[in-house]
Amino acid sequence: MTDYNIVTKAVPTFYFVGVTTGKSSINKVFPLWMDVLGRSEVVLKGIDHPIHDDPEAYRATVAQMKYDPNSLGALVTTHKLDLFAAAEDMFDYFDPYAQVTRELSSISKRDGRLEGHAKDPITAGLSLDHIIGEGYFGRTDGHILSLGAGGSALATLLHLINKPNKADRPDKFVAINRSADRLEHMRNMVAKYETDIEVEYIQSNDPACNDKVMARMPEYSIIINATGMGKDTPGSPITDNGLFPRNSIAWEFNYRGELDFMHQALRQTDSRNVRVEDGWVYFVHGWSQVVGQVLDIEITPELFDQLDKAAATTRS
Ligand SMILES: NC(=O)c1ccc[n+]([C@@H]2O[C@H](COP(=O)([O-])OP(=O)(O)OC[C@H]3O[C@@H](n4cnc5c(N)ncnc54)[C@H](OP(=O)(O)O)[C@@H]3O)[C@@H](O)[C@H]2O)c1
C-alpha cells in the first residue's frame, strides 16, 4: 500500500476508467443522474490509460479506490481484461460473471471489501431485451450474426445462453472475428455451459467475406456490429454492397463516431425493411447498472426510466 501515491479526495468521487474518457456523453449525463438519485455531492473523474497499459499503472488506479474512503468505485471500459489480470489479487470478491469471463467493468466497495463485477452480460442483455422484447426468436426464427467476438459479443451470447425460455434463444449464433484468439476464448466459454444454441466461429476481417456470411442469414436475423469499427477504428466490417436480411435488425453497439455500419443499414430500411438500433440504450443500461452497484442503489424499472429520460436531454 505504501508504494502507491493515494490522493485523499475532498468529495465522494466516482471514477471512469477508459482511454478517452473526456469525450464520453457520461460527463454531461452524470451530474443529472446524481440529482435524480439524490447524490449530487458525488463527482465523476476520468482516468485515461493507454490500451494495454503497464500492469503497475492499473494497480495504482485500483489502489486509489481501495485505500481512499472518498473514492467510491469505478466503471471500467476497454481495460476490463487487462485490469482484471493486473490487479486480481487486490480484490476481496468477484461476481460469478467476472470469475468466468476474467474481466470486470465495475469496481465497488461494500463493508470494507473491494468488489469487482462483470456487468456486461447483464447490460448487453437488458439492451437486447429492450430492443427485441420477449419471445423474439420463437416468433421469427431469426439467428444472430455478431461481427466481432470481443467482450460485448461474448456478453450477448452468455445472456442468450442463460435465457430459460426456448423462444428467447436463437437456434444459431454466428461469430466473426479478425483474430483467432477471441474466437477461441468464446469457444472455451461456451464449452462451460450446456446450450442448445449452435455457435459458428468464423475467422475473417475481410468485409466481402463478411457480406457473404450475412447474405446467408435468415430473415429477421439480428446483425450486430461489435467490432468497434466506425468509432474506435475507421470503416465498417461489411461493404456498401452487403445486403442485410429482409426484416432484420441491425444493431450498432456504438452511439457516437462515424457509425458507417449503421449508415449502411439505414440505407436499407425501406428496400429490405431493416430496423436500425444504435448503442444508446446499451450506454444507459451499462452506466446505470454500475452506478447502482457503486452507490448501492437498486435500479428499478421506474428509476431506470427517470435516468433514461435525464440522459436523453443531453442527446443532440
Ligand atoms: N454503447 C455502449 O455502451 C457500449 C457497450 C459495450 C461496447 N460498446 C462498443 O462496442 C465495441 C466492441 O466492444 P468490446 O468491449 O466487445 O470490444 P473488444 O473486446 O475490443 O472487441 C472487438 C472485437 O472486434 C474484432 N474486430 C475488430 N475489427 C474487426 C473486423 N474488421 N472484422 C472482424 N472482427 C473485428 C476484434 O478482433 P481482434 O481480436 O482481432 O482485435 C475484437 O475481438 C466497442 O467499440 C465499444 O465501444 C459500446
PDBQT file of the ligand as one rigid body, heavy atoms in Angstrom, charges set to zero:
ROOT
HETATM    1  N1  LIG A 401     -22.943   1.578 -26.245  1.00  0.00    +0.000 N 
HETATM    2  C1  LIG A 401     -22.271   1.079 -25.233  1.00  0.00    +0.000 C 
HETATM    3  O1  LIG A 401     -22.464   1.453 -24.076  1.00  0.00    +0.000 OA
HETATM    4  C2  LIG A 401     -21.257   0.011 -25.491  1.00  0.00    +0.000 A 
HETATM    5  C3  LIG A 401     -21.083  -1.017 -24.574  1.00  0.00    +0.000 A 
HETATM    6  C4  LIG A 401     -20.143  -2.015 -24.842  1.00  0.00    +0.000 A 
HETATM    7  C5  LIG A 401     -19.388  -1.929 -26.002  1.00  0.00    +0.000 A 
HETATM    8  N2  LIG A 401     -19.565  -0.900 -26.862  1.00  0.00    +0.000 N 
HETATM    9  C6  LIG A 401     -18.741  -0.771 -28.068  1.00  0.00    +0.000 C 
HETATM   10  O2  LIG A 401     -18.752  -1.976 -28.777  1.00  0.00    +0.000 OA
HETATM   11  C7  LIG A 401     -17.490  -2.155 -29.394  1.00  0.00    +0.000 C 
HETATM   12  C8  LIG A 401     -16.982  -3.549 -29.014  1.00  0.00    +0.000 C 
HETATM   13  O3  LIG A 401     -16.732  -3.555 -27.608  1.00  0.00    +0.000 OA
HETATM   14  P1  LIG A 401     -15.940  -4.763 -26.941  1.00  0.00    +0.000 P 
HETATM   15  O4  LIG A 401     -15.837  -4.448 -25.500  1.00  0.00    +0.000 OA
HETATM   16  O5  LIG A 401     -16.550  -6.058 -27.369  1.00  0.00    +0.000 OA
HETATM   17  O6  LIG A 401     -14.526  -4.587 -27.648  1.00  0.00    +0.000 OA
HETATM   18  P2  LIG A 401     -13.401  -5.684 -27.911  1.00  0.00    +0.000 P 
HETATM   19  O7  LIG A 401     -13.339  -6.637 -26.774  1.00  0.00    +0.000 OA
HETATM   20  O8  LIG A 401     -12.173  -4.914 -28.274  1.00  0.00    +0.000 OA
HETATM   21  O9  LIG A 401     -13.941  -6.490 -29.200  1.00  0.00    +0.000 OA
HETATM   22  C9  LIG A 401     -13.899  -6.047 -30.513  1.00  0.00    +0.000 C 
HETATM   23  C10 LIG A 401     -13.638  -7.280 -31.369  1.00  0.00    +0.000 C 
HETATM   24  O10 LIG A 401     -13.869  -6.970 -32.737  1.00  0.00    +0.000 OA
HETATM   25  C11 LIG A 401     -12.866  -7.612 -33.517  1.00  0.00    +0.000 C 
HETATM   26  N3  LIG A 401     -12.713  -6.907 -34.777  1.00  0.00    +0.000 N 
HETATM   27  C12 LIG A 401     -12.261  -5.654 -34.984  1.00  0.00    +0.000 A 
HETATM   28  N4  LIG A 401     -12.325  -5.360 -36.291  1.00  0.00    +0.000 NA
HETATM   29  C13 LIG A 401     -12.836  -6.455 -36.918  1.00  0.00    +0.000 A 
HETATM   30  C14 LIG A 401     -13.169  -6.775 -38.267  1.00  0.00    +0.000 A 
HETATM   31  N5  LIG A 401     -12.982  -5.905 -39.247  1.00  0.00    +0.000 N 
HETATM   32  N6  LIG A 401     -13.694  -7.983 -38.551  1.00  0.00    +0.000 NA
HETATM   33  C15 LIG A 401     -13.880  -8.884 -37.569  1.00  0.00    +0.000 A 
HETATM   34  N7  LIG A 401     -13.592  -8.644 -36.279  1.00  0.00    +0.000 NA
HETATM   35  C16 LIG A 401     -13.079  -7.440 -35.958  1.00  0.00    +0.000 A 
HETATM   36  C17 LIG A 401     -11.639  -7.550 -32.644  1.00  0.00    +0.000 C 
HETATM   37  O11 LIG A 401     -10.775  -8.586 -33.075  1.00  0.00    +0.000 OA
HETATM   38  P3  LIG A 401      -9.231  -8.761 -32.612  1.00  0.00    +0.000 P 
HETATM   39  O12 LIG A 401      -9.285  -9.888 -31.662  1.00  0.00    +0.000 OA
HETATM   40  O13 LIG A 401      -8.512  -9.095 -33.862  1.00  0.00    +0.000 OA
HETATM   41  O14 LIG A 401      -8.803  -7.461 -32.018  1.00  0.00    +0.000 OA
HETATM   42  C18 LIG A 401     -12.206  -7.773 -31.246  1.00  0.00    +0.000 C 
HETATM   43  O15 LIG A 401     -12.238  -9.123 -30.870  1.00  0.00    +0.000 OA
HETATM   44  C19 LIG A 401     -16.582  -1.042 -28.920  1.00  0.00    +0.000 C 
HETATM   45  O16 LIG A 401     -16.491  -0.045 -29.910  1.00  0.00    +0.000 OA
HETATM   46  C20 LIG A 401     -17.292  -0.500 -27.713  1.00  0.00    +0.000 C 
HETATM   47  O17 LIG A 401     -17.067   0.892 -27.529  1.00  0.00    +0.000 OA
HETATM   48  C21 LIG A 401     -20.499   0.063 -26.641  1.00  0.00    +0.000 A 
ENDROOT
TORSDOF 0
